[in-house]
Amino acid sequence: MTQQRNDFDELAYNPQFQFSFLAPKYWGTWLGVFIACLTSLLPNSIQYFFAKQLAKIAVKLKSGAAKRARINLSMCFPAQTKQEREKTLFDMYVTATMFMMNFASLSVRNKNWLEHHTEIRGFENIQNILKAGENVILLVPHTWAIDIPAVLFASRGYPVSAMAKSQKNQLADWLMHRQRVQHGGRVYDRSVGIKPFIKSIRKDNYLGYYLPDEDLGKDHSVFVDFFATQKATISGLGRLSKLSKAKIVPLFAMFNGKTGQFELDVYPALPFPTDNEHTDARMMNECIEHYVSQRPEQYMWILRLLKTRPNGGNNPYK
């Protein structure tokens, strides 16, 4: 167990409750929170039944999310049949719905519940590095259960430092932030830059939380292979590893709809840095491909993963 920390940092993101959150414009959000709290108490078998029914509806709707997911799947897996890709889409919606039904459990239940409802494999890959006096940056792709490791590790005494973008809905943003740091940790808004994040890892020994699959545009990326296409991939992880003196440890977070359990797979550290941005970026994408190929229903295919195209190509989502 790590020593007790003072998580305060004046540069960290720290939204506060506002009385305006009680205004009618937020009543729909409060209703959603109330329903989420109720569904989190349902038996897993009932949740799974409702999730499948809602997924059947979701795949038929002409929503932007379903459109983006179909575009991503067709670009990444052109060799698959349409039926195979539609099955992945359906299974993803089941996973997403099940996770949403259980997301409130992180707040309405205690940390013992989270511990007993999470199966973690390979945690020694983090512990051994920390015992050796070295720092860790977790490489965490966008799965539906992406918030679970940070909350779980903080509850064990290993707070996480992350960078995130605030939500447009200020009430939802405040609630999500409170849930993420309920056991400790820091979240930095991108507007403060990367230095506070590096300091929290290098000097304060926080676990860094790095999202490798965001599309931040061509100015912050290199184009490397991603499944059957190419993706604008964040290029600075090698430098970040050097500056923070941290090992890069891959982590894949999942929610098993059939068991109602969270599952975390922690892998051995990767050989970062290679001193080559393209090699580093490709190594990250290979990790994602390895995880996602085994459990494609866990991945957030609804994201704009491929909006920035090589050679000035058109945004496929427009």
C-alpha positions as CSV (number, residue, x, y, z in Angstrom):
1,M,0.0,0.0,0.0
2,T,1.4,3.4,-0.9
3,Q,1.6,6.2,1.7
4,Q,-1.3,8.6,2.2
5,R,-1.2,11.5,-0.1
6,N,-2.4,15.1,-0.3
7,D,-4.2,15.2,-3.7
8,F,-4.6,18.9,-3.8
9,D,-3.0,20.7,-6.8
10,E,-4.1,24.2,-7.7
11,L,-3.7,23.3,-11.4
12,A,-5.9,20.2,-11.2
13,Y,-9.4,20.3,-12.6
14,N,-11.8,20.7,-9.7
15,P,-15.4,21.6,-10.7
16,Q,-17.7,22.6,-7.9
17,F,-21.4,22.1,-7.2
18,Q,-23.5,25.1,-8.4
19,F,-27.1,25.9,-7.3
20,S,-27.8,26.4,-11.0
21,F,-27.7,22.6,-11.2
22,L,-31.1,22.6,-9.7
23,A,-32.6,24.6,-12.6
24,P,-35.1,22.9,-14.9
25,K,-32.5,22.6,-17.7
26,Y,-30.8,19.9,-15.6
27,W,-33.9,18.0,-14.4
28,G,-33.4,15.5,-17.3
29,T,-29.9,14.8,-16.1
30,W,-31.1,14.3,-12.5
31,L,-33.8,12.0,-13.7
32,G,-31.1,10.0,-15.7
33,V,-29.0,9.8,-12.5
34,F,-31.9,8.6,-10.5
35,I,-32.8,5.9,-13.0
36,A,-29.1,4.8,-13.2
37,C,-29.0,4.4,-9.5
38,L,-32.1,2.2,-9.6
39,T,-30.9,0.0,-12.5
40,S,-27.6,-0.5,-10.7
41,L,-29.5,-2.4,-8.0
42,L,-31.2,-4.8,-10.4
43,P,-30.0,-8.4,-10.6
44,N,-27.5,-9.0,-13.5
45,S,-29.9,-11.3,-15.3
46,I,-32.6,-8.6,-15.6
47,Q,-30.0,-6.0,-16.6
48,Y,-28.8,-8.3,-19.3
49,F,-32.3,-9.0,-20.6
50,F,-33.1,-5.2,-20.9
51,A,-29.7,-4.5,-22.4
52,K,-30.3,-6.9,-25.3
53,Q,-33.7,-5.4,-26.0
54,L,-32.4,-1.9,-26.0
55,A,-29.5,-3.0,-28.2
56,K,-31.9,-4.3,-30.8
57,I,-33.5,-0.9,-30.9
58,A,-30.2,1.0,-31.0
59,V,-28.8,-0.8,-34.1
60,K,-32.0,0.0,-36.0
61,L,-31.9,3.7,-35.2
62,K,-30.3,6.1,-37.7
63,S,-28.3,7.7,-35.0
64,G,-24.9,9.5,-35.4
65,A,-23.3,7.1,-32.9
66,A,-24.4,4.0,-34.9
67,K,-23.3,5.7,-38.2
68,R,-19.8,6.4,-36.8
69,A,-19.5,2.8,-35.4
70,R,-20.4,1.3,-38.8
71,I,-17.9,3.6,-40.5
72,N,-15.1,2.6,-38.1
73,L,-15.9,-1.1,-38.3
74,S,-16.0,-1.0,-42.1
75,M,-12.7,0.8,-42.4
76,C,-11.0,-1.3,-39.8
77,F,-12.4,-4.7,-40.9
78,P,-13.2,-4.5,-44.6
79,A,-12.7,-8.2,-45.0
80,Q,-15.5,-9.0,-42.6
81,T,-19.0,-9.5,-43.9
82,K,-21.7,-6.9,-43.1
83,Q,-23.4,-9.5,-40.8
84,E,-20.1,-9.9,-38.8
85,R,-19.7,-6.2,-38.3
86,E,-23.4,-5.8,-37.4
87,K,-23.0,-8.5,-34.7
88,T,-20.0,-6.6,-33.3
89,L,-22.2,-3.4,-33.2
90,F,-25.0,-5.2,-31.5
91,D,-22.7,-6.8,-28.9
92,M,-21.1,-3.4,-28.3
93,Y,-24.5,-1.8,-27.6
94,V,-25.2,-4.7,-25.1
95,T,-21.9,-4.0,-23.3
96,A,-22.4,-0.3,-23.3
97,T,-25.9,-0.5,-21.9
98,M,-24.9,-3.0,-19.3
99,F,-22.0,-0.8,-18.2
100,M,-24.3,2.3,-18.1
101,M,-26.7,0.4,-15.9
102,N,-23.8,-0.4,-13.5
103,F,-21.8,2.9,-13.7
104,A,-23.7,4.5,-10.8
105,S,-22.6,1.5,-8.6
106,L,-19.2,3.2,-8.2
107,S,-20.9,5.9,-6.2
108,V,-23.9,4.2,-4.5
109,R,-21.8,1.2,-3.3
110,N,-18.6,1.1,-1.3
111,K,-15.1,0.2,-2.4
112,N,-15.5,-3.3,-1.0
113,W,-18.3,-3.9,-3.6
114,L,-16.0,-2.7,-6.4
115,E,-13.2,-5.0,-5.2
116,H,-15.4,-8.0,-5.1
117,H,-17.0,-7.2,-8.5
118,T,-13.6,-6.7,-10.3
119,E,-11.4,-9.5,-11.6
120,I,-7.9,-8.1,-12.2
121,R,-5.2,-10.1,-14.0
122,G,-1.6,-9.1,-14.0
123,F,-1.6,-6.4,-11.3
124,E,1.9,-7.6,-10.4
125,N,3.1,-5.9,-13.6
126,I,2.3,-2.6,-11.9
127,Q,3.4,-3.6,-8.4
128,N,6.8,-4.9,-9.4
129,I,7.7,-1.6,-11.2
130,L,6.6,0.5,-8.2
131,K,8.6,-1.7,-5.8
132,A,11.7,-1.1,-7.9
133,G,11.2,2.6,-7.3
134,E,10.1,3.4,-10.9
135,N,7.0,5.2,-12.1
136,V,4.2,3.9,-14.2
137,I,2.1,5.3,-17.0
138,L,-0.9,3.1,-17.8
139,L,-1.8,2.8,-21.5
140,V,-5.6,2.6,-21.5
141,P,-7.7,2.3,-24.7
142,H,-11.2,3.7,-24.9
143,T,-13.4,0.8,-23.7
144,W,-16.7,1.3,-22.0
145,A,-15.1,0.4,-18.6
146,I,-12.3,2.9,-19.0
147,D,-13.0,4.7,-15.7
148,I,-13.0,1.5,-13.6
149,P,-9.2,1.0,-13.1
150,A,-8.6,4.6,-11.9
151,V,-11.3,4.3,-9.2
152,L,-10.2,0.8,-8.2
153,F,-6.5,1.6,-8.0
154,A,-7.2,4.7,-6.0
155,S,-9.3,2.7,-3.5
156,R,-6.3,0.4,-3.1
157,G,-4.0,3.4,-2.3
158,Y,-2.6,4.0,-5.8
159,P,-4.2,7.3,-7.0
160,V,-4.1,8.0,-10.7
161,S,-3.2,11.2,-12.5
162,A,-5.1,11.8,-15.8
163,M,-5.8,14.4,-18.4
164,A,-9.4,14.8,-19.6
165,K,-11.7,17.1,-21.5
166,S,-14.6,18.6,-19.6
167,Q,-18.2,17.7,-20.5
168,K,-20.6,20.2,-22.1
169,N,-23.2,19.3,-19.5
170,Q,-21.8,21.0,-16.4
171,L,-23.8,18.9,-14.0
172,A,-22.7,15.6,-15.6
173,D,-19.2,16.9,-15.6
174,W,-19.3,17.6,-11.9
175,L,-20.8,14.2,-11.1
176,M,-18.3,12.3,-13.2
177,H,-15.4,14.1,-11.7
178,R,-16.5,13.5,-8.1
179,Q,-16.9,9.8,-9.0
180,R,-13.5,9.6,-10.6
181,V,-11.6,11.1,-7.7
182,Q,-13.7,9.8,-4.8
183,H,-10.8,7.7,-3.5
184,G,-8.1,10.2,-4.5
185,G,-6.3,11.2,-7.6
186,R,-5.9,14.1,-9.9
187,V,-7.5,15.1,-13.3
188,Y,-5.9,17.9,-15.4
189,D,-7.7,19.8,-18.1
190,R,-5.8,19.9,-21.4
191,S,-5.7,23.7,-21.2
192,V,-3.1,23.6,-18.4
193,G,-0.6,21.8,-20.6
194,I,1.3,18.6,-20.0
195,K,3.8,19.7,-17.3
196,P,1.5,19.3,-14.2
197,F,0.7,15.8,-15.5
198,I,4.4,14.9,-15.8
199,K,5.2,16.3,-12.4
200,S,2.4,14.3,-10.7
201,I,4.0,11.1,-12.1
202,R,7.7,11.9,-11.8
203,K,7.8,13.7,-8.4
204,D,4.5,12.7,-6.7
205,N,4.6,9.1,-7.9
206,Y,1.0,9.0,-9.2
207,L,0.0,6.3,-11.8
208,G,-0.3,8.1,-15.1
209,Y,-3.4,7.5,-17.1
210,Y,-2.8,7.8,-20.9
211,L,-5.4,7.3,-23.6
212,P,-3.6,6.2,-26.8
213,D,-6.5,6.2,-29.3
214,E,-7.7,9.8,-29.2
215,D,-7.5,11.7,-32.5
216,L,-6.0,15.1,-31.7
217,G,-5.5,16.2,-35.3
218,K,-2.5,16.0,-37.6
219,D,-0.4,18.6,-35.7
220,H,-0.1,16.3,-32.6
221,S,0.0,13.0,-34.4
222,V,1.7,10.7,-36.9
223,F,-0.1,8.4,-39.3
224,V,0.5,4.7,-38.7
225,D,-1.4,1.5,-39.4
226,F,-4.5,0.8,-37.3
227,F,-6.2,-2.5,-38.3
228,A,-6.8,-2.3,-42.1
229,T,-6.5,1.5,-42.3
230,Q,-4.3,4.3,-41.0
231,K,-5.0,6.5,-38.0
232,A,-3.7,9.8,-36.7
233,T,-2.0,8.5,-33.6
234,I,-0.6,10.6,-30.7
235,S,3.1,10.8,-31.2
236,G,4.5,11.9,-27.9
237,L,4.4,8.9,-25.6
238,G,8.1,8.1,-26.0
239,R,9.0,11.6,-24.9
240,L,6.5,11.4,-22.1
241,S,8.1,8.2,-20.9
242,K,11.5,9.9,-20.8
243,L,10.4,13.1,-19.1
244,S,8.3,11.3,-16.4
245,K,10.9,8.5,-16.0
246,A,8.0,6.0,-16.3
247,K,7.4,2.6,-17.6
248,I,4.5,2.2,-20.1
249,V,2.2,-0.5,-18.9
250,P,-0.8,-1.5,-21.1
251,L,-4.2,-2.0,-19.4
252,F,-7.4,-3.2,-21.0
253,A,-10.6,-2.6,-19.0
254,M,-13.8,-4.6,-19.7
255,F,-17.3,-5.2,-18.4
256,N,-18.6,-8.8,-18.7
257,G,-22.3,-8.5,-19.3
258,K,-23.0,-12.2,-18.6
259,T,-21.3,-12.2,-15.2
260,G,-21.8,-8.6,-14.2
261,Q,-18.1,-8.3,-13.3
262,F,-15.5,-5.7,-14.3
263,E,-12.4,-7.3,-15.8
264,L,-8.9,-5.7,-16.0
265,D,-6.0,-7.2,-17.9
266,V,-2.6,-5.6,-17.0
267,Y,0.2,-6.5,-19.4
268,P,4.0,-6.3,-19.0
269,A,5.6,-3.0,-19.7
270,L,6.4,-2.1,-23.3
271,P,9.9,-1.1,-24.5
272,F,9.3,2.6,-24.6
273,P,10.9,4.9,-25.7
274,T,12.3,3.7,-29.0
275,D,13.4,7.2,-30.0
276,N,11.3,7.0,-33.1
277,E,7.8,8.6,-33.1
278,H,6.4,6.3,-35.8
279,T,7.7,3.2,-34.0
280,D,6.2,4.3,-30.7
281,A,2.9,5.1,-32.3
282,R,2.7,1.8,-34.1
283,M,3.5,0.0,-30.9
284,M,0.5,1.7,-29.2
285,N,-1.8,0.7,-32.1
286,E,-0.6,-2.9,-32.1
287,C,-1.6,-3.1,-28.4
288,I,-5.0,-1.8,-29.2
289,E,-5.4,-4.2,-32.1
290,H,-4.3,-7.1,-29.9
291,Y,-6.9,-6.4,-27.2
292,V,-9.8,-5.3,-29.4
293,S,-9.4,-8.3,-31.7
294,Q,-10.1,-10.6,-28.8
295,R,-13.0,-8.5,-27.3
296,P,-14.3,-6.1,-30.0
297,E,-17.6,-5.6,-28.2
298,Q,-15.7,-3.7,-25.4
299,Y,-14.4,-1.0,-27.6
300,M,-16.0,2.5,-28.1
301,W,-16.6,2.2,-31.8
302,I,-18.9,5.2,-31.7
303,L,-15.9,7.6,-31.3
304,R,-14.5,9.7,-34.1
305,L,-11.5,7.5,-34.2
306,L,-10.6,8.2,-37.8
307,K,-11.7,11.8,-38.5
308,T,-8.2,13.0,-39.4
309,R,-7.1,11.3,-42.7
310,P,-3.7,11.0,-44.3
311,N,-2.8,13.4,-47.1
312,G,-5.7,15.8,-46.2
313,G,-8.4,13.2,-46.9
314,N,-12.0,13.9,-46.1
315,N,-13.5,13.3,-42.7
316,P,-15.4,10.0,-43.2
317,Y,-18.1,11.0,-40.7
318,K,-19.3,14.0,-42.6
